[in-house]
Amino acid sequence: MARYVFITGGVVSSLGKGLASAALGAVLQARGYKVRLRKLDPYLNVDPGTMSPTQHGEAFVTDDGAETDLDLGHYERFTGRSANQQDNITTGRIYSDIIAKERRGDYLGATVQVIPHVTDRIKDFVLDSNDDYDFVLCEIGGTVGDIEALPFFEAIRQLGNELPRGDAVYIHLTLMPYIASAGELKTKPTQHSVKELRSIGIQPDILLVRCDREIPKSERAKLSRFCNVRESAVIQGLDVASIYDVPIAYHEEGLDTELLAAFGIEDAPKPDLSAWEAVSDGIHKAEGKVNIAIVGKYTGLKDAYKSLTEALAHGGIANRVKVNVRWIDSEVFEKDDPAPYLEGVHGILVPGGFGARGTKGKIAAAKFARLRNIPYLGICLGMQMACVEAARNTAGLKKAGSTEFGKTKHPIVGLMTEWIKGNEKLERDASTDLGGTMRLGAYKARLVRGSRVADIYGTTEISERHRHRYEVNMDYRKVLEANGLLFSGVSPDGKLPEIVERTDHPWFIGVQFHPELKSRPFEPHPLFSSFIGAALKQGRLV
């Protein structure tokens, strides 16, 4: 039977609950346990699919097409277990389900209330389909004290009483700030946060305290007394150089040992962290470096491209080099020459996005990479803009464009109105709601034998995750291929383009899908490994 770990946060947001949950899951796996991670998000959106990346960060997409919180990306990268629709839930989805049931009469005339109907729905989500796991780690989004998170805290409080005695443990992640003028680390924010948590009926078993320096023994003892937690269960979460150092760091601080003790498990196998030691070694003992420019629309918030930057780091591990990312807002290329911004870069990556803003700059970046023979990786919109650039500047179709941004004489990119997923035909049009109407999740593709991407993947059959509404228009395939842009990957039925590559360029690839979503530190995605390898070769040439 599964044991449950509930991870809550206090004091401030962005302390790293998702990373802590993923790292703890990784260490438990290293001990031989089967682990599942789930995220409970308090916001009213049904999912993050329609939320701005500059507010929420990226929307992480699973194989089965769920648009989820970016923390699920951490879960996948740290545990290797692919997440699914049932690993992330929001207040919006809960209320949507409950209101639909109320309208159908499923509650038989009862007054629908937060307790028990909302809390019961949360508990059902937490407990569902966990028979095959030893531990289920549930991260509660937001911070204790947030009004919108109260039903979630109430639900996990109830579970503490309803689960068999000793089958639920609560970890509270807080901040211990250093006040420079006083020269002291302060315990008061954590004390207040735990007081708030206890006021709603939850007593934390473990405190995970984020800090930028060692916590003195006296301060640990103080937290123990005032927060009613064993002194051994006050775990410091020191800043580390790389997120992939966190599993080893938390194990060395005793987090997993204290968790197992809280469950009364005394004979747990010792963890085999050799794989994590190898990853850490690959990061800290890099034998060179490459400079990669990310020319994007949401560069003001790096979490908007979280999986992307991690995939680049994985490519660096595969090539034993450090990847330095140069962030460039694509709008600057609409008025400035790209050259001064891109001098000294060894590779250019143009990521996905929605809307017309910044697209001229993405086209300029693709042109610069093509003319200068700099390795180029275009993802989703980055592939589409590379196709538009090729149409305009190599095929002579000067008025080529995308219908996403208005009418165009040569619609190189157009709205996808129907597609096949499995045995099901899906349809949409310009008036369809934005939420959940994209080509989402894993789709198969066939690669042209002998193409660069077939060599990179080592196969001609692949499956990758998608998140987009528009497609490159196959009506222009012949004219683009005649001018050096090979359609080297297409859908199994041959109707949808998946990959393009330039045959007259050292390394120029555009993909309609998001390969970064499947990259892992132990298994870097082959496209990113190859891209960083090409950038390394480029660096030796300049």
C-alpha angles and dihedrals in degrees: 000000000000123000118216130227117190116199117198132175135222146180097025138001126250094048092131107262090154093050092046091050092049093047092049089049090051093052092047088051089051087058090056100259126135110239136192125190126203133183125213111196120194099204121112096234111107088229136339092262095106096034121109113255088222089063104034107017123234125343105235113217124211129209091259092054104260117150102216145167116291090243088076085066088059090048092053096043094049100040103027089226113130112234124223144192091288096058098072130045133172136200087248093057092045094051091043090055094045095048091049090053091047091052090051091051094244091142092059095231097312120146105257111227141169088250116070104001102048095036092046090053090052092049091049089053093050094048100041121118099348100129093110096054134083095202133022114196114200119192117201111212122227128022132297108266095040109130094219092054096056096095090054093050090047091050094052090044089056091047089056088064098037100049118079112281110277096017097106128062127181122213117190118199115205142161128251105196124204113227105209096197090055095036090226143117109232125222097184097090090055091046091054093045092053090046089055091049093048091049089067092047104265121122111192116229094198132028116208104194119197113214141153095226140029115293110231117237090244091058092048089053090050092052089047093054099042097040097042093237128132111261090236088056093061098097121186117223104203122192112261134197095245133020087233089066090063100085092054093042094051091046090052089051089053101247097139092040091053091046092053090047090053088056091047093245108147104161100054116149116253115259121256102218096166092114091054091046089054091051092048090048091051090053100044097039098048114159098213144349141243131200116226123188116212106201103195148142101238101047091132089078114040092198087070085076099031098135090043095056091045091051089052089051089051089052087052091052090051090053096035092238135121114245115218111197119211110199115213125179105228091219092071090068091060090074105015134062108259093219099083091049095046101041110122097017117129097200139016123216121189111190134199128281144148132249135026099281111112096003094117088058091051090052089050090051091052090049092049091051092048095049096041095043091237116156108263130194116185117189122198103313086019089062092045093051090048088056092049090049091051092048093051101040106029104024096041095238094137095175095051116135148130126284087220087078099041140286117335135180092227110034099200087166123036144170115282106230101175139009141163125251112182104313095333127098113217124196139187140160139198092280096053118114112266096229115096096347099111129097093272134181134005121350129171124239136189120224127213109254111247094020122130092250092051088054091047094050094037090223141064095226119070140160122211138170121256137199115173146099102210131065136197107260111251089205087079096049096103096048093046093047089049087060099050104275107118119200092221098169130039138166116275091259091050093237102106127053115229106170136020127186134180114242091198096055134076093235122351117147134162123190129191092209132063109255091175090073092068100043119114132185089241093042110032112199109261093232092056093043090052093043093053089044090054090047089051090053089048090053091056091053097054 
